[in-house]
Amino acid sequence: MKKELWLVLLAIFCITAGLAQSNEQAKTGQKEVQVKIFPNPATSVINILGLKDTEKASIVVSDIYGNMVLQHEWKIKNHVINLPVANLGKGMYIITIQSQEQQVNKKFYKQ
């Protein structure tokens, strides 16, 4: 009996938490957009979808030790950028995209 009561309370909590988050997004008019990187692992180019359009975005690629290996400033339009990575060595990298509209940190792998 205690187990069933605990499961019911857990289900109520999960539903309430989900409704509160949806309500907060509705109040602010914000819709959470997922930023996706593909292909991952990459060979020559990575495509980054779901970005907010901006006139100027700072794009930094760092290795897993925090060493900056690429840096660009680009205009983002149509919510996407295509970043050439053919000159990078094999391994894991972190891309940071920063603008007035958003900041994104994502991992990708280079083959």
DAHUNOR-V278569 format. One line per field, one symbol per residue. burial: 1 if it has 24 or more other ideal C-beta (glycine too) atoms within 12 Angstrom, else 0. A space follows every 10 residues. Layout:
burial->???
This chain:
burial->0000000000 0000000000 0000000000 0000101000 0100011100 1101001111 1000000011 0001010001 1010100100 0011111000 0001010111 0
